[in-house]
Amino acid sequence: MSGQPSGCGFLMSVVVHGDSVLNEQEKELSQRLQRLYPAVNETETPLPRSWSPKDKFSYIGLSQNNLRVHYKGHGKTPKDAASVRATHPIPAACGVYYFEVKIISKGRDGFMGIGLSAQGVNMNRLPGWDKHSYGYHGDDGHSFCSSGTGQPYGPTFTTGDVIGCCVNLINNTCFYTKNGHSLGIAFTDLPPNLYPTVGLQTPGEVVDANFGQHPFVFDIEDYMREWRTKIQAQIDRFPLGEREGEWQSMIQKMVASYLVHHSYCSTAEAFARSTDQAVHEELASIKNRQKIQKLVLSGRMGEAIETTQQLYPHLLERNPDLLFMLKVRQFIEMVNGTDSEVRCLGGRSPKSQDSYPSSPRPFSSPAHKASGSQPHLAGVDSSCCNGVTSNKSHGSSPHSHKPCPLGAGPAPQASDVSLNGSCSQPPPSSDVDMEVEPFTNGVTDSSPNGFLNGSKHAGEPDADMEVEAAPSRRQLCGGSQAAVERMIHFGRELQSMSEQLRRECGKSSTNKKMLKDAFSLLAYSDPWSSPVGYQLDPLQREPVCSTLNSAILETHNLPKQPPLAQAMGQAAQCLAIMARTGSGSCAFASVDHYLH
């Protein structure tokens, strides 16, 4: 018997397996709903996923994750009818919404109704019999629109049939399908906020709902494509009139400012020449920002901070939260093994950084946070930076610029901690002048922010970076014990600076969470696979890069966010307002869909 699993162990394995199957089904449902209804924000307006155990008549029984409905009443008269509503109303942002019901058993008489109803409609009735209630009934094939008297509509349905209900929230109509074939429009002028509803009336009636748990029998996605094409054609036909030239000039200015904002030097110059515009920032300044952006996006945070402090001496002094954010990111890059301070200790060239991903991604407006809401860190002891090991420990380093007296220990002299091996000199001109143009004039598909800030085409290494093959197994700080010790020492300084910053400048929940999340990486043997491992993803460098870039632009009295990104953001907000006010066309007016 010892070789046989115990009853408890077997039961536990069954439960665990069942949970994993349910989790997989829930994941599949979420993915299908996201594909069907990408404009819906389920935090604000959840989609129907099952029948509600609270919003039903007592003669209705639910099972199988509240997707199966069976009748348990007497079924002698119409007064014994019973209905159930879904958990949530249909969000307007769906544009087009669809669900299906399979008839498992027609029961005694097949008095079944499938349709829609508003919150508060009597559940002791079949759908369609009361005001703001709509139903298609199986026994006679009639449609019922807020009335006990039906109208001829379609065929009857019985055991084995699959009935679909499609709500068009653009023109407020509804049509049904039977076994994958449309039956034509049943209702018009529908009110908003209707719930999927099903009603039964005689013993033995059983139906199953499909809210997206499985592929639909009817090709609803083809119908959605038709309406997406219609809405986009409407947008195309919008009359510009005599202002077309004015709008074209405005768009050209927006594009030009976007290219300058993200430091696409050559592209910005070429675009400005072709459209007879002026570039409102000196070329050297654009290239300085590009240099810093490239360092951040390659994970070389120590070098990025030093370069920023050399080129913009007072910027980080005046933005303690920004400096703290940069230093926290530096700690994360140390864990990742990409920051120069741990690379040089690991015997690897500080220039051999992990390449930044450059695969195409859709353009979207970058989300910028005010620098005042971001964390800060100052005065870090840097005994090894950018491949240069210091033998001295006196004086102050460029890291020690700080608005609050944080004094976290001795720091090497500025002459000892230099950029790329040069002592107390600005970045080499060959490095600063180097420019890398990204895909498609700055509008790429690889970054959530729509920009790569100087990353190259795949397969083209950066002129000042060596390209190394990725290690077969990722190791903390690149696998160097000395680097791990340096990272731990840096973390202690980071904690000390956080405490002093809090004392001097007040509490910040953002700073606290940022530091906690970064330190949490050390709680796992494999940080990359941990719940907080997302921080190690190179894409997480982008918000840091964007915030630093915006702060630098502010010093030149240039906008923190380019007008093009602001316009994109405004368009997205307009669509969100349309969704809240019940305008279904917002589902097919996505800026990303339209541009691509």
ABEGO torsion letter per residue (X at the ends): XAABBBAAAAAAAAAAAAAAAAAAAAAAAAAAAAAABAABBAAABBBBABBBAABBBAABBBBGGGABBBBABAGABAAABBBBBBABBBBAAAGBBBBBBBBABAEAAGBBBBEBBBBGBBAABBBGABBGBBBBBAAAGBBBBGBABBBBABBBBBBGBBBBBBBBAAAGBBBBBBGGBBAEBABBGBBBGBBBBBBBABBGBBBBBBAGABBBABBAAAAAAAAAAAAAAAAAABBAEAAAAAAAAAAAAAAAAAAAAAGBAAAAAAAAAAAGBBBABBAAAAAAAAAAAAAAAAGBAAAAAAAAAAABAAAAAABAAAAAAAAAAAAAAAAAGABAAAAAAAGBBAABBBBBBABBBBBBBBBBBBAAABBBBBGBBBABBGGBBBABABEBBAAABBABBAGAEBBBBAAABBBGGBBGBBBBAAAAABBBBBBGGGBBAABAAGBAGGBBBBGBBBAABBBBBBBABBBBGGGBAAAAAAAAAAAAAAAAAAAAAAAAAEBBAAAAAAAAAAAAAAABABAAABAAAAAABAAAAAAAAAAAAAAAAAAAGBBABBAAAAAAAAAAAAAAAAAAAGBAAAAAABAAAAAX
